[in-house]
Amino acid sequence: MERPVKIPKLWPMTLACLIALGILLFLGTWQLNRLSWKEQLIADVTERLEVKTIAAPGPKDWDAITRKSHAYSRVRISGHYDHSREVHVWFALKDPKGGPLFGPGYLILTRFITKEGWEVIVNRGFVPEGMKEADSRPITLSEGEQVITGLMRFDEPRSWLSPPADTIKNVWIVRQVWEMAQFLGLENEKTAPYWIDLTKGQGEAGLPQGGETRVVFTNNHMQYLLTWYGLALVLVCVYGAWLLKRRRLIAAQRRA
């Protein structure tokens, strides 16, 4: 006589499936919220790029400034550069927007002293590797009163994989305002909590080559959302099939 097939208990499988289902639904819902946030961010930034230029916010407005409310706002400001020290950010320019230069090189960030006396760091644009040092490009060192137009930018995210700035060779990868301000010898209370990317080049031959800001947002949240919700649906189907098989086993044993 055949030994009856052991019927698996209901509650361990049900509990495990409920936990897994909860995790999958949580991840899917999180991606749904991220999708809504990302779409709103793209809409906000697109609107800021299209609206008229505003005056760059000064010290009395800094407490109200955030990445969410001001990133990529188009601003204008007047003052003069201090070329005595620069921040050199390594950058591989693949798809130039502001001029003919491309390839490996550096973004040149410079101290800018406004007419009102406060200061802001300005990303003047891109130069090829051979023009990294200021003394190799005297024609790029704009002097005297300047009226500049650019986009407000905020600290770039840093992870444990991000290489630290090499302040000896002056080579940077990640830009963060206070770190650059310290290197440039700026006073925190007088320095704007953002930097400005120029929308076009200055000086002779338009160098450094401005207008190279990348306003691109990766938006894979719909793909991830469908993945997590799809896995949740698969889990429900697998659990349903398991319940059906278990029910048939019970029915078969009762008939026997």
C-alpha positions as CSV (number, residue, x, y, z in Angstrom):
1,M,0.0,0.0,0.0
2,E,1.4,3.4,-1.0
3,R,2.2,5.9,1.7
4,P,-0.1,8.9,1.4
5,V,1.5,12.1,0.1
6,K,2.2,14.6,2.9
7,I,0.1,17.7,2.5
8,P,2.1,20.8,3.0
9,K,1.0,23.1,5.8
10,L,-0.9,26.2,4.7
11,W,0.3,28.9,7.1
12,P,4.1,28.8,6.4
13,M,3.7,29.2,2.7
14,T,1.0,31.8,3.1
15,L,3.1,33.8,5.6
16,A,6.1,33.7,3.3
17,C,4.1,34.8,0.3
18,L,2.4,37.6,2.2
19,I,5.8,39.0,3.3
20,A,7.3,38.7,-0.2
21,L,4.1,40.3,-1.7
22,G,4.3,43.2,0.8
23,I,7.9,43.8,-0.1
24,L,7.2,43.8,-3.9
25,L,4.2,46.1,-3.5
26,F,6.2,48.5,-1.3
27,L,9.0,48.6,-3.9
28,G,6.5,49.1,-6.8
29,T,4.7,51.9,-4.9
30,W,8.0,53.6,-4.0
31,Q,8.9,53.6,-7.7
32,L,5.5,55.0,-8.5
33,N,6.2,57.9,-6.1
34,R,9.6,58.4,-7.6
35,L,8.1,58.4,-11.1
36,S,5.7,61.2,-10.1
37,W,8.6,63.1,-8.4
38,K,10.9,62.7,-11.5
39,E,8.2,63.8,-13.9
40,Q,7.5,66.9,-11.8
41,L,11.2,67.7,-11.6
42,I,11.6,67.5,-15.4
43,A,8.5,69.7,-15.8
44,D,9.9,72.3,-13.3
45,V,13.3,72.4,-14.8
46,T,11.9,72.7,-18.4
47,E,9.8,75.6,-17.2
48,R,12.7,77.3,-15.5
49,L,14.8,77.0,-18.7
50,E,12.1,78.7,-20.7
51,V,11.1,81.6,-18.4
52,K,12.9,84.9,-18.4
53,T,16.2,85.5,-16.7
54,I,16.1,86.6,-13.1
55,A,18.6,88.4,-10.9
56,A,20.9,85.9,-9.1
57,P,19.7,85.5,-5.5
58,G,21.8,87.4,-3.0
59,P,22.5,86.8,0.7
60,K,19.0,87.8,2.0
61,D,17.4,85.1,-0.2
62,W,19.9,82.2,0.5
63,D,17.9,80.7,3.3
64,A,14.9,80.1,1.0
65,I,17.0,78.6,-1.9
66,T,16.9,74.8,-2.4
67,R,17.8,72.5,-5.2
68,K,14.1,71.7,-5.6
69,S,13.0,75.3,-6.0
70,H,15.9,76.8,-8.0
71,A,18.0,74.2,-9.8
72,Y,18.7,75.3,-13.4
73,S,17.0,78.7,-13.0
74,R,18.4,81.1,-15.5
75,V,20.1,84.1,-13.7
76,R,22.0,87.2,-14.5
77,I,24.6,88.9,-12.3
78,S,27.3,91.6,-12.7
79,G,30.8,91.9,-11.1
80,H,34.3,90.8,-11.9
81,Y,36.4,87.6,-11.8
82,D,39.3,86.8,-9.5
83,H,41.5,84.6,-11.7
84,S,44.2,84.1,-9.0
85,R,42.9,80.6,-8.3
86,E,40.6,78.2,-10.2
87,V,38.9,74.9,-9.7
88,H,39.6,72.4,-12.5
89,V,37.0,69.7,-13.0
90,W,38.0,66.8,-15.2
91,F,35.3,66.4,-17.9
92,A,35.0,64.3,-21.0
93,L,32.9,66.3,-23.5
94,K,31.3,64.0,-26.0
95,D,28.5,66.0,-27.4
96,P,29.4,69.7,-27.4
97,K,26.6,72.3,-27.4
98,G,28.5,75.6,-26.9
99,G,31.2,75.3,-29.5
100,P,33.6,73.1,-31.5
101,L,35.8,71.7,-28.7
102,F,35.2,68.2,-27.4
103,G,37.1,65.3,-25.9
104,P,38.9,65.1,-22.5
105,G,39.5,68.4,-20.7
106,Y,38.5,70.5,-17.8
107,L,35.7,72.8,-16.6
108,I,37.1,76.0,-15.3
109,L,35.4,77.3,-12.1
110,T,36.3,80.7,-10.9
111,R,35.6,83.1,-8.0
112,F,33.2,85.9,-9.1
113,I,32.8,89.0,-6.9
114,T,29.5,90.7,-7.4
115,K,28.9,94.5,-7.4
116,E,27.1,94.1,-4.1
117,G,30.2,92.5,-2.5
118,W,29.1,88.9,-2.1
119,E,30.7,86.1,-4.1
120,V,29.6,83.1,-6.2
121,I,31.6,80.4,-8.0
122,V,31.1,80.5,-11.8
123,N,31.7,77.6,-14.2
124,R,33.1,79.5,-17.1
125,G,33.1,76.5,-19.4
126,F,35.3,73.8,-21.0
127,V,38.9,73.8,-22.2
128,P,41.0,70.9,-23.6
129,E,43.6,69.2,-21.5
130,G,46.4,71.3,-22.8
131,M,44.8,74.5,-21.6
132,K,44.2,73.4,-18.0
133,E,46.5,75.9,-16.4
134,A,45.6,79.6,-16.5
135,D,49.0,80.8,-17.7
136,S,48.5,78.6,-20.8
137,R,45.4,80.6,-21.9
138,P,45.8,84.3,-21.0
139,I,43.2,85.2,-23.6
140,T,40.5,83.4,-21.6
141,L,41.1,85.5,-18.4
142,S,38.3,88.1,-18.8
143,E,39.1,91.3,-16.9
144,G,37.0,94.2,-15.7
145,E,33.3,94.5,-15.1
146,Q,31.3,91.5,-16.5
147,V,27.6,90.9,-16.9
148,I,27.1,87.1,-17.0
149,T,24.1,84.9,-17.6
150,G,24.0,81.2,-16.5
151,L,22.1,78.4,-14.8
152,M,22.0,77.9,-11.0
153,R,23.6,74.6,-10.0
154,F,23.8,72.8,-6.6
155,D,26.1,70.2,-5.0
156,E,26.6,67.0,-7.0
157,P,25.9,63.8,-5.1
158,R,28.9,61.9,-3.7
159,S,29.1,58.2,-2.9
160,W,31.8,56.1,-1.4
161,L,33.0,55.3,-4.9
162,S,33.5,59.0,-5.7
163,P,37.2,59.9,-5.9
164,P,38.2,62.8,-3.6
165,A,39.4,66.1,-5.1
166,D,43.2,66.2,-5.7
167,T,43.9,69.6,-4.3
168,I,47.6,69.3,-5.1
169,K,47.2,68.8,-8.8
170,N,43.9,70.7,-8.8
171,V,41.8,67.9,-10.4
172,W,38.2,67.5,-9.3
173,I,35.4,65.1,-10.2
174,V,32.5,65.9,-7.9
175,R,31.6,69.5,-7.4
176,Q,30.4,70.7,-4.0
177,V,30.1,74.4,-3.2
178,W,31.7,74.6,0.2
179,E,34.6,72.3,-0.7
180,M,35.4,74.4,-3.7
181,A,34.9,77.6,-1.7
182,Q,37.4,76.5,0.9
183,F,39.9,75.6,-1.9
184,L,39.4,79.1,-3.4
185,G,39.8,80.8,-0.1
186,L,36.2,82.2,0.0
187,E,34.3,83.1,3.2
188,N,31.2,81.0,3.8
189,E,29.0,83.8,4.9
190,K,29.7,85.8,1.8
191,T,29.5,82.9,-0.7
192,A,26.4,81.8,-2.5
193,P,25.2,78.2,-1.8
194,Y,25.1,77.5,-5.5
195,W,27.4,77.9,-8.5
196,I,26.5,79.3,-11.9
197,D,27.1,77.5,-15.3
198,L,27.6,80.1,-18.0
199,T,25.3,79.6,-21.0
200,K,27.9,80.8,-23.5
201,G,31.7,81.3,-23.7
202,Q,33.5,84.6,-22.8
203,G,36.7,86.2,-23.9
204,E,38.5,85.8,-27.2
205,A,37.4,82.9,-29.3
206,G,34.6,82.2,-26.7
207,L,36.9,80.3,-24.4
208,P,36.4,78.7,-22.0
209,Q,33.6,77.1,-24.0
210,G,30.4,77.7,-22.1
211,G,26.9,76.3,-22.6
212,E,27.9,72.8,-21.9
213,T,25.5,72.1,-19.0
214,R,23.8,68.7,-19.4
215,V,20.2,69.0,-18.4
216,V,19.4,65.3,-18.6
217,F,17.5,63.2,-16.1
218,T,17.5,59.4,-16.2
219,N,13.9,58.2,-15.8
220,N,13.7,54.4,-15.5
221,H,11.1,54.5,-12.8
222,M,8.3,53.2,-15.0
223,Q,10.4,50.2,-16.0
224,Y,11.2,49.4,-12.3
225,L,7.6,50.0,-11.3
226,L,6.4,47.4,-13.9
227,T,9.1,45.0,-12.8
228,W,8.1,45.0,-9.1
229,Y,4.4,45.0,-9.7
230,G,4.9,42.3,-12.4
231,L,6.8,40.1,-9.9
232,A,4.0,40.7,-7.4
233,L,1.5,39.4,-9.9
234,V,3.7,36.4,-10.7
235,L,3.9,35.6,-7.0
236,V,0.1,35.7,-6.6
237,C,-0.2,33.3,-9.6
238,V,2.4,30.9,-8.2
239,Y,0.7,31.0,-4.8
240,G,-2.7,30.3,-6.4
241,A,-1.3,27.4,-8.4
242,W,0.2,26.0,-5.2
243,L,-3.1,26.3,-3.4
244,L,-4.9,24.5,-6.2
245,K,-2.3,21.7,-6.2
246,R,-2.6,21.4,-2.4
247,R,-6.4,21.3,-2.6
248,R,-6.3,18.5,-5.2
249,L,-3.9,16.5,-3.0
250,I,-6.4,16.9,-0.1
251,A,-9.3,15.8,-2.3
252,A,-7.4,12.8,-3.6
253,Q,-6.5,11.6,-0.1
254,R,-10.2,11.9,1.0
255,R,-11.4,9.8,-2.0
256,A,-8.7,7.2,-1.1
